[in-house]
């Protein structure tokens, strides 16, 4: 049981770093597309657009899968009811993020909600990682 909690703690930290990288990939996509527009004029080919966002899209799928794995690790490691609720909220926000990205291709409103949900994912992943590392440090220092 303790081993699963340790894996959960490291997975939560890795997930938070992955969320930060995902924000970086979004920035890369936006600035790459802008750079192509500057170089090529007022047009952006589908190939260039796809290249600009490929990292963000592909890595986003991995991040969402990681949120679901975190929830499963939390359930198996019996991390407690509050931890499970936060992990569940993170997994739901991750799945919603994929849905909003898909929907945003045809509806700008969903595209508006996509980065707002990203902020929710950022806050939840940061909070979970901070909590489990702080709790783990407190438990290690309390042991004689």
C-alpha positions in Angstrom: 0.0 0.0 0.0 2.8 2.4 0.9 4.5 1.6 -2.4 1.4 2.7 -4.3 1.3 5.9 -2.3 4.9 6.6 -3.2 4.2 5.9 -6.8 1.2 8.2 -6.6 3.4 11.0 -5.1 6.0 10.8 -7.9 3.3 10.4 -10.6 1.6 13.6 -9.3 4.9 15.5 -9.5 5.6 14.2 -13.0 2.0 15.0 -14.1 2.4 18.6 -12.9 5.7 18.9 -14.9 3.9 17.5 -17.9 1.1 20.1 -17.6 3.8 22.8 -17.6 5.4 21.3 -20.7 1.9 21.2 -22.3 1.6 24.9 -21.8 5.0 25.3 -23.4 3.8 23.3 -26.4 0.8 25.5 -26.8 3.1 28.5 -26.9 5.3 26.8 -29.5 2.2 26.1 -31.6 1.0 29.7 -31.5 4.4 31.3 -32.2 5.4 28.8 -34.9 2.1 29.6 -36.7 2.8 33.3 -36.3 6.3 32.9 -37.6 5.1 31.0 -40.7 2.5 33.7 -41.4 5.3 36.3 -41.2 7.5 34.4 -43.6 4.8 33.2 -46.0 2.5 36.2 -46.0 -1.2 36.0 -45.0 -1.7 32.3 -45.6 -1.0 29.3 -43.4 -1.2 25.9 -45.0 -2.9 23.0 -43.3 0.5 21.3 -43.2 2.1 24.2 -41.3 -0.8 24.6 -38.9 -0.7 20.8 -38.2 3.0 21.0 -37.6 2.6 23.9 -35.2 0.1 22.1 -33.0 1.2 18.5 -33.4 3.3 18.5 -30.1 0.5 20.1 -28.1 -2.1 17.7 -29.5 -0.1 14.6 -29.1 1.3 15.4 -25.7 -2.1 16.5 -24.5 -3.4 13.0 -25.1 -0.6 11.6 -22.9 -1.4 14.2 -20.1 -5.0 13.2 -20.1 -4.1 9.6 -19.8 -1.8 10.5 -17.0 -4.6 12.1 -15.1 -6.7 8.9 -15.3 -3.7 6.9 -14.2 -3.3 9.2 -11.2 -6.9 8.6 -10.2 -6.4 4.8 -10.5 -3.2 5.0 -8.4 -5.0 7.0 -5.8 -7.8 4.5 -5.6 -5.4 1.5 -5.4 -3.2 3.3 -2.9 -6.2 4.4 -0.7 -5.0 8.0 -0.4 -8.2 9.1 1.3 -11.5 10.6 0.3 -10.3 14.2 -0.3 -7.4 13.0 -2.4 -9.7 10.8 -4.4 -12.1 13.7 -5.1 -9.3 16.0 -6.2 -7.8 13.3 -8.5 -11.3 12.6 -9.9 -11.8 16.3 -10.6 -8.4 16.4 -12.4 -9.3 13.4 -14.5 -12.7 14.9 -15.4 -11.1 18.2 -16.3 -8.6 16.3 -18.5 -11.3 14.4 -20.3 -13.3 17.6 -20.7 -10.2 19.3 -22.1 -10.0 16.7 -24.9 -13.7 17.2 -25.6 -13.3 21.0 -25.7 -10.3 20.7 -28.1 -12.3 18.5 -30.4 -15.4 20.7 -30.2 -13.3 23.9 -30.5 -12.4 23.0 -34.1 -16.0 23.8 -35.1 -17.2 26.1 -32.4 -15.1 29.1 -31.2 -16.9 29.1 -27.8 -15.4 25.7 -26.9 -12.1 27.0 -28.1 -12.5 29.8 -25.6 -13.2 27.3 -22.8 -10.2 25.1 -23.7 -7.5 27.3 -22.1 -9.8 28.1 -19.1 -10.0 24.4 -18.4 -6.2 24.2 -18.8 -5.9 26.6 -15.9 -8.2 24.3 -13.8 -5.9 21.4 -14.7 -2.8 23.4 -13.8 -4.2 24.4 -10.4 -5.5 20.9 -9.6 -2.3 19.2 -10.6 -0.2 21.8 -8.7 -2.4 21.4 -5.6 -2.3 17.6 -5.7 1.5 17.5 -6.1 2.1 20.1 -3.4 -0.2 18.3 -1.0 1.2 14.8 -1.4 4.8 16.0 -1.2 4.1 18.2 1.8 2.2 15.4 3.5 5.0 12.9 2.7 7.7 15.3 4.0 5.7 15.8 7.2 5.2 12.1 7.7 9.0 11.4 7.2 10.0 14.1 9.7 7.5 12.8 12.3 8.9 9.3 12.3 11.6 8.8 15.0 
